[in-house]
Amino acid sequence: MAVKDPTGDVPDWRIRACPDCGGEREHEVTVRFRTEATREAVQPKNEMFARQPYRLLKCYYCGASRSEQVV
């Protein structure tokens, strides 16, 4: 069962399943870019292409954080 704001102001994309507290809860959702390879392994001219987007999720209910790669 999804726990939503009773006013209905919470967008659907902020409701995610939380494996730590169970159920679907509201999360803070941000996107960051990470480089999987070390800087030494990536040539400077290709560094901007070596980054990949990750979705960072933080549960407002229990405070657990996790990240997942955006595909």
C-alpha positions in Angstrom: 0.0 0.0 0.0 1.4 3.4 -1.0 1.7 6.0 1.8 0.8 9.3 0.1 0.4 12.9 1.3 -3.3 13.3 2.1 -3.5 16.6 0.2 -2.5 14.7 -3.0 0.5 17.1 -3.5 3.0 14.3 -3.8 3.8 13.4 -7.5 3.8 9.7 -8.4 7.4 9.7 -9.4 8.4 10.3 -5.7 6.6 7.2 -4.5 9.0 4.2 -4.6 9.3 0.8 -3.0 11.5 0.9 0.0 13.3 -2.4 0.7 14.4 -1.3 4.2 11.0 -0.3 5.8 8.8 -2.2 3.4 5.9 -0.8 1.3 5.8 2.1 -1.1 6.9 5.3 0.5 7.6 8.9 -0.5 11.3 9.4 -1.4 13.6 12.3 -2.1 14.8 11.7 -5.7 17.9 13.3 -7.2 20.1 12.4 -10.2 23.9 12.5 -10.1 26.5 11.6 -12.6 29.2 9.2 -11.7 32.4 7.9 -13.4 32.8 4.2 -13.1 36.3 4.1 -14.4 39.2 5.7 -12.7 40.5 9.0 -14.0 43.7 7.4 -15.0 41.9 4.9 -17.2 39.9 7.6 -19.1 41.6 9.9 -21.6 40.9 13.6 -20.8 39.1 14.2 -24.1 36.7 11.3 -23.3 36.1 12.1 -19.7 32.7 13.8 -20.3 31.5 10.6 -22.0 32.6 8.2 -19.2 30.0 9.5 -16.7 26.7 7.7 -16.2 23.5 8.9 -14.5 22.4 7.4 -11.2 19.2 8.0 -9.4 19.7 8.7 -5.6 16.7 7.8 -3.5 16.2 8.7 0.2 13.1 7.4 2.0 11.3 10.1 4.0 9.8 7.4 6.3 12.9 5.5 7.5 15.8 7.6 6.1 17.4 4.8 4.2 19.4 5.8 1.1 20.3 3.9 -2.1 21.2 4.5 -5.7 20.3 2.9 -8.9 21.7 3.3 -12.4 19.4 5.1 -14.9 19.1 3.1 -18.1 
